[in-house]
Amino acid sequence: MIRRRGIVIKLALMALAWTVTIWPVQAQVSYSKPMLPSTTEPEVAGSPAQAGTANYEAFAARIIDALKLQAGERVLIRFDPGYFNQLVAPLRKRIRAAEAIDVGALEYIETEALRQPNQATAAAMSSDAKLRARLEAQSRAFEQLLEAVDVYLWLPLRDRVRQIAPAETVALARWLDKGGSRREIHFHWSGGSVLPDGLVGEHSPGLDAVYASALDIDYGALSASQDRAIVALRAGTVRVRTPAGTDISFRVGDRPFNKQNGDASGERMKSARVRIDREIELPAGVIRVAPLEDTVDGRIVVPWARFGGKTARGIKLEFKAGRITRVEADEDLSSVETALTAGGEAARRFREFALGFNPKLQSPPGVSELAYYGYGAGVVRMSLGDNQEVGGAVRGLFARWFFFPDATVEVDGKVLVRDGKLVADSR
C-alpha cells in the first residue's frame, strides 16, 4: 500500500469497481499480482487504437515533456481499455524514467454501469438505490485516491461505452481547486471532434492524422502569438461578427486569460489563476476568457444547432449586459427555449470567448467537424452558462458552446481575425 498525507491507497482502491493496474514503486508498494488492462472490448472503427497507425511512443513523449515531471511527483492515469490503451505502457515507462511515482492506471467506468432502471417498480427503485449507493462509494474512494496524486492524465475514451461519473468530475474540480502543483492533462482525441453547434460529431481517420500533426508544433511561437492577442484583446472593446449575422461586443478588463500553450509543468501551476489553468489540453492552441458580464451587448446568430434530439435553424440570441433578452429561430424555436429554460438562469447568460491558434488544427477537406474543440488558428468559440472555471461571475449547472469558424474579430477597429483567419500581426 502507498501512504501519502495519511491516505491509504490500498483501502481506497478496494472500494472502486474499476480495474486498476499498479506497478511496483520501489519499497512504497506491496501487491500480489498486477491486473492487466483487458483488451477484449471492441475498439472504435478507424481509430488509431484499432488501425495501429498511432505513434504511441511519440504521444507519450509529448505528454511527459509537457508535464516536466519532478522526482517523486505522483501520477494517476485514466484510460479506456478498448481505445488508446496502447498509450498506457509508454506513459508509465516515461513516468518512471523521470523518477516520478506511477501510482496506477484506472479504467474509466462502463457507461452501462451508470444506467438508471427504466421502470418505476419496487425492484427497480431498490436497484436504483443500490446503484446510487455504489456510485457514491466509488466517488468517495476516487476522491481519496486523488488526494494521493499530483498529476491526473485523462486519456481518450469511447463515447457511450466508457465515461466519468458526474460525482467524479466534481471531485476532480475540488482536487484542482486545492492548488499546489496539482494538474491534469486532457488528451481527449476523438471527443474533441465537434460540429459548429458545439456537440460531438463523427471522428474520422483524417482527423487522427490532423491531431497527431498538431502535437508537433513550435510551442514557443504558439505562446508568443497567444500573448500578443491577449494584449490586444485587453486594450479595448472586442467586436465579433460573422456572415450569418452575429455582431456582439464586450470588454475583458483584467479578467484572467487561460492560455493553452502545451505547458503542463508544476512550475506553471505557480501562476495559475483559475481552475482551467490546471487543465492542460493536448493538442494545444486556444485562449479563453470570461468577458466582464455587464459589457456584453449585441447578437449571436447560430446557423443551426441540436437541442434535445431536434435541430433548430437560424437561431438569434440578443444580449444586453450579458443576459439574453430575446430568442428567435427560423425553425424549431421551441427546442431552443426548452433547453434554455431547463438550464436555468445561467443558460441565458454569456459564458466565455475563446480563440484558436494552433496552425495545424485544420479540418481535412470535406470534413464538417472542427478539429479538436476549435483550437485551430482563427476559430472563435462563444458560449452560454456557468463561467466560474474561467474566472467569471455566472453560476449554474448549464454550459453550451457554439463555434464560429468564419468570424471576424477586432478590437477598437484593429482586426485580429478576418473571416476565420488570423491576421499576420496577431500570429
C-alpha positions in Angstrom: 0.0 0.0 0.0 1.1 3.6 -0.6 0.9 6.0 2.3 0.8 9.7 1.5 -0.7 12.5 3.5 -2.5 10.0 5.7 -4.3 8.3 2.8 -4.1 4.6 2.5 -4.4 3.9 -1.3 -5.0 0.2 -0.9 -8.2 0.8 1.0 -9.4 3.4 -1.5 -8.9 1.0 -4.4 -10.8 -1.8 -2.7 -13.9 0.3 -2.9 -13.5 1.0 -6.6 -15.3 -1.1 -9.2 -12.8 -0.4 -12.0 -9.7 -2.2 -13.0 -6.6 -0.6 -11.6 -3.1 -1.5 -12.9 -0.5 -0.9 -10.2 3.2 -1.1 -10.9 5.8 -1.6 -8.1 7.2 1.7 -6.9 10.4 0.9 -5.1 9.6 0.0 -1.5 6.4 2.0 -1.3 4.1 -0.5 -2.9 3.1 -4.0 -2.0 0.9 -6.1 -4.2 0.0 -9.6 -5.1 -0.4 -9.6 -8.9 -0.9 -6.6 -11.1 -4.2 -6.6 -13.0 -3.5 -6.1 -16.7 -6.0 -4.0 -18.7 -8.5 -6.0 -20.7 -8.5 -5.5 -24.4 -11.5 -7.7 -25.2 -13.8 -4.7 -25.7 -14.4 -3.5 -29.3 -12.3 -0.6 -30.4 -13.5 2.4 -32.3 -13.6 1.8 -36.0 -11.0 3.8 -37.8 -9.3 4.8 -34.6 -5.5 4.7 -34.2 -6.0 2.2 -31.4 -7.6 -0.2 -33.9 -5.7 0.6 -37.0 -2.3 0.5 -35.3 -1.2 3.7 -37.0 -0.7 5.9 -34.0 2.8 6.6 -32.8 2.1 6.0 -29.1 5.8 6.5 -28.1 5.7 9.9 -29.7 2.4 10.7 -28.0 3.8 9.6 -24.6 6.9 11.7 -25.1 4.8 14.8 -25.9 2.7 14.3 -22.8 5.6 13.7 -20.4 7.5 16.6 -21.9 4.6 18.9 -21.3 4.4 17.8 -17.7 8.1 18.2 -16.9 7.7 15.8 -14.0 9.8 16.2 -10.9 11.3 13.3 -9.0 8.7 12.0 -6.6 5.6 13.5 -8.3 2.7 11.0 -8.2 0.8 10.3 -11.4 -2.5 8.6 -12.0 -3.6 7.6 -15.5 -7.3 7.2 -16.5 -7.8 5.1 -19.6 -10.3 3.1 -21.8 -9.2 -0.5 -22.2 -10.6 -0.5 -25.8 -9.3 2.8 -27.0 -5.7 4.1 -26.9 -4.9 1.5 -24.3 -1.6 1.1 -26.2 -0.6 4.5 -24.8 -0.6 3.4 -21.2 2.6 1.4 -21.2 4.8 4.0 -22.9 3.5 6.6 -20.5 4.2 4.5 -17.4 7.7 3.8 -18.7 8.4 7.5 -19.1 6.9 8.4 -15.8 9.3 6.0 -14.0 12.2 7.2 -16.1 11.5 10.7 -14.8 11.8 9.3 -11.3 8.2 10.2 -10.7 5.8 7.7 -9.0 3.5 5.7 -11.2 0.5 5.4 -8.8 -1.6 3.3 -11.3 -3.8 3.2 -14.4 -7.5 3.3 -13.7 -10.1 2.3 -16.2 -13.0 4.7 -16.9 -16.3 3.3 -15.6 -18.5 1.4 -18.1 -21.4 3.6 -19.2 -23.8 0.7 -18.8 -23.0 0.6 -15.1 -24.4 4.1 -14.7 -27.7 3.5 -16.4 -30.8 4.0 -14.3 -33.7 1.5 -14.3 -36.5 2.4 -16.8 -39.4 1.0 -14.8 -40.6 2.6 -11.5 -41.3 -0.8 -9.9 -40.3 -1.6 -6.3 -37.5 -3.8 -7.6 -36.3 -1.1 -10.0 -36.3 1.5 -7.2 -34.4 -0.8 -5.0 -31.9 -1.4 -7.8 -31.7 2.4 -8.3 -30.9 3.0 -4.6 -28.2 0.3 -4.7 -26.7 1.9 -7.8 -26.6 5.3 -6.2 -25.0 3.9 -3.1 -22.4 2.1 -5.1 -21.6 5.2 -7.2 -21.3 7.3 -4.1 -18.9 4.8 -2.5 -16.9 4.7 -5.7 -16.8 8.5 -5.9 -15.6 8.8 -2.3 -12.9 6.2 -3.0 -11.9 8.1 -6.1 -11.6 11.3 -4.2 -9.4 9.6 -1.6 -7.2 8.3 -4.4 -6.9 11.8 -5.9 -5.6 13.1 -2.5 -2.5 10.9 -3.0 -1.5 12.2 -6.5 -0.1 15.3 -8.1 -0.9 14.7 -11.7 -4.0 13.2 -13.4 -3.9 12.1 -17.0 -7.2 11.9 -19.0 -6.7 9.6 -21.9 -9.3 9.2 -24.7 -12.4 7.2 -24.2 -15.2 5.9 -26.4 -18.5 7.8 -26.4 -21.4 5.8 -24.9 -19.0 3.0 -23.8 -16.9 4.5 -21.0 -17.3 7.7 -19.1 -16.6 9.6 -15.9 -19.4 9.7 -13.4 -20.6 13.3 -12.6 -19.6 12.9 -9.0 -16.0 12.2 -10.1 -16.0 15.3 -12.2 -16.9 17.3 -9.1 -14.2 15.5 -7.1 -11.6 16.4 -9.8 -12.7 20.1 -9.6 -12.3 20.1 -5.8 -8.9 18.4 -6.1 -7.7 21.0 -8.6 -9.0 23.9 -6.5 -6.7 22.9 -3.7 -3.8 24.3 -5.7 -0.2 23.5 -5.3 1.3 21.5 -8.2 -2.0 19.7 -8.9 -2.7 19.5 -12.6 -4.3 17.4 -15.3 -3.6 16.7 -18.9 -6.6 16.3 -21.1 -5.8 14.1 -24.1 -9.4 13.6 -25.4 -8.7 12.9 -29.1 -12.0 11.8 -30.8 -14.0 13.6 -28.1 -12.8 16.9 -29.4 -14.2 16.4 -32.9 -17.2 18.7 -32.7 -19.6 20.3 -35.1 -20.2 24.1 -35.1 -23.2 23.7 -32.8 -20.8 22.5 -30.1 -21.9 18.9 -29.9 -19.9 15.9 -30.8 -19.6 14.9 -34.5 -18.1 12.0 -36.3 -14.4 11.4 -35.7 -12.5 10.2 -38.8 -9.1 8.8 -39.7 -8.4 12.1 -41.3 -8.8 13.9 -38.0 -6.5 11.3 -36.4 -3.7 12.5 -38.7 -4.5 16.2 -38.1 -4.4 15.7 -34.3 -1.1 13.8 -34.4 0.4 16.5 -36.6 -0.9 19.2 -34.3 1.1 17.8 -31.4 4.3 18.6 -33.3 4.4 22.4 -33.5 6.6 25.3 -32.4 5.2 25.8 -28.9 7.3 28.9 -28.3 5.8 30.6 -31.4 2.3 29.5 -30.3 2.7 31.0 -26.9 4.1 34.2 -28.3 1.2 34.7 -30.7 -1.3 34.0 -27.9 0.4 36.6 -25.7 0.2 39.2 -28.4 -3.5 38.5 -28.9 -4.2 38.7 -25.1 -2.5 42.2 -25.0 -4.7 43.3 -28.0 -7.9 41.9 -26.5 -7.3 43.7 -23.2 -6.7 47.0 -25.0 -10.3 48.0 -25.8 -13.8 46.9 -26.9 -13.8 43.5 -28.7 -16.3 43.1 -31.5 -17.1 39.7 -33.1 -19.0 39.5 -36.4 -20.0 36.6 -38.7 -21.5 36.4 -42.2 -24.6 34.8 -40.6 -25.3 38.0 -38.7 -23.5 37.7 -35.3 -22.5 41.2 -34.1 -21.6 41.2 -30.4 -19.2 43.4 -28.4 -17.6 43.1 -24.9 -14.6 44.1 -22.8 -12.4 41.7 -20.9 -10.8 44.2 -18.4 -8.5 42.4 -16.1 -10.2 39.0 -16.3 -7.8 36.1 -16.4 -7.0 34.6 -19.7 -6.5 30.8 -19.9 -3.7 30.1 -22.3 -3.4 26.6 -23.7 0.1 26.6 -24.9 1.1 23.0 -24.0 2.9 23.8 -20.8 1.7 21.4 -18.0 4.6 21.8 -15.7 4.4 22.2 -12.0 6.3 25.5 -12.3 3.5 26.9 -14.5 0.9 26.0 -11.8 2.5 28.6 -9.6 0.9 31.3 -11.7 -2.5 29.5 -12.1 -5.4 32.0 -11.5 -8.4 29.8 -12.4 -9.2 26.2 -12.4 -8.7 25.6 -16.1 -5.1 26.8 -15.8 -4.6 23.4 -14.2 -6.4 21.6 -17.0 -3.9 21.4 -19.9 -5.2 20.3 -23.3 -3.2 18.4 -25.9 -3.3 19.3 -28.7 -2.8 22.8 -27.5 -3.8 26.1 -29.1 -6.7 28.1 -27.5 -7.0 31.2 -25.3 -10.1 31.6 -23.2 -11.6 34.4 -21.2 -14.9 35.3 -19.4 -15.7 38.9 -20.5 -17.0 41.4 -18.0 -20.6 40.3 -18.0 -22.2 43.7 -18.0 -20.3 44.8 -21.1 -21.6 42.0 -23.4 -24.1 43.5 -25.8 -25.3 42.5 -29.3 -26.5 39.5 -31.1 -25.2 35.9 -31.7 -26.6 34.1 -34.7 -26.2 30.3 -34.7 -27.0 28.9 -38.2 -28.2 25.6 -36.7 -27.9 23.6 -33.5 -29.2 20.4 -32.0 -31.3 20.6 -28.9 -32.9 17.6 -27.3 -32.9 15.5 -30.5 -34.2 18.3 -32.7 -32.4 20.7 -34.9 -33.2 24.4 -34.7 -32.1 26.7 -37.5 -31.5 30.4 -37.8 -31.1 30.9 -34.0 -30.8 34.5 -32.9 -29.8 35.4 -29.3 -30.0 39.1 -28.3 -27.8 40.2 -25.4 -27.9 43.2 -23.1 -25.4 43.4 -20.3 -24.5 39.8 -20.7 -28.1 38.4 -20.5 -30.2 37.0 -23.3 -33.2 39.4 -23.7 -34.7 37.8 -26.8 -34.5 34.4 -28.6 -35.6 33.9 -32.2 -35.3 31.0 -34.6 -36.3 30.3 -38.2 -37.1 26.7 -37.3 -37.9 24.9 -34.1 -37.7 27.8 -31.7 -39.4 25.7 -29.0 -36.5 23.3 -28.7 -34.2 26.2 -28.0 -36.5 27.7 -25.4 -37.0 24.3 -23.8 -33.2 23.8 -23.4 -32.6 27.3 -22.1 -35.5 27.1 -19.6 -34.2 23.7 -18.4 -30.8 25.2 -17.9 -31.9 27.8 -15.5 -30.7 31.4 -15.2 -27.1 30.5 -16.3 -28.4 29.3 -19.6 -29.4 32.8 -20.6 -26.0 34.3 -19.6 -22.9 34.9 -21.8 -20.2 32.5 -20.6 -16.9 33.0 -22.5 -15.0 33.9 -25.6 -12.3 31.7 -27.0 -9.9 31.9 -30.0 -7.8 29.2 -31.5 -4.1 29.5 -32.6 -2.8 26.0 -33.5 -1.7 26.3 -37.1 -2.1 22.5 -37.7 -5.6 22.0 -36.3 -7.3 22.5 -39.7 -10.1 20.0 -40.7 -9.4 17.9 -43.8 -11.2 18.8 -47.0 -14.8 17.7 -46.9 -14.9 17.2 -43.1 -17.6 19.2 -41.3 -16.3 18.6 -37.9 -14.0 21.2 -36.3 -10.6 19.9 -35.3 -10.2 19.5 -31.5 -12.7 21.8 -29.9 -12.0 24.6 -32.4 -8.4 25.1 -31.2 -7.3 25.7 -34.8 -6.0 29.1 -35.8 -8.7 31.6 -36.3 -11.7 29.6 -34.9 -13.9 31.5 -32.5 -15.9 29.9 -29.7 -18.6 31.7 -27.7 -20.8 30.0 -25.1 -23.6 30.3 -22.6 -23.7 29.3 -18.9 -21.6 28.9 -15.8 -18.2 30.5 -16.2 -16.6 30.0 -12.8 -13.8 27.8 -14.1 -12.7 30.7 -16.4 -12.9 33.4 -13.7 -16.4 34.8 -14.4 -19.3 35.6 -12.2 -22.0 33.4 -13.7 -23.1 30.4 -11.6 -25.3 27.5 -12.6 -25.4 23.9 -14.0 -25.5 24.8 -17.7 -22.8 25.3 -20.3 -23.2 25.2 -24.1 -20.6 26.1 -26.7 -21.0 27.4 -30.2 -18.2 27.6 -32.8 -17.7 30.3 -35.5 -15.0 29.3 -38.0 -15.7 32.3 -40.2 -15.8 35.1 -37.7 -14.1 38.5 -37.8 -12.7 39.8 -34.5 -11.5 43.3 -34.0 -10.5 45.5 -31.0 -11.4 49.2 -31.4 -11.2 48.7 -35.1 -7.9 46.7 -35.2 -8.6 43.4 -36.9 -7.2 40.3 -35.2 -9.2 37.7 -37.2 -10.7 38.2 -40.6 -13.2 35.6 -41.9 -11.8 32.9 -39.7 -8.1 33.6 -40.5 -5.6 35.2 -38.1 -4.2 38.4 -39.5 -0.4 38.5 -39.8 0.4 40.7 -36.9 -1.7 38.7 -34.4 0.1 35.4 -35.0 
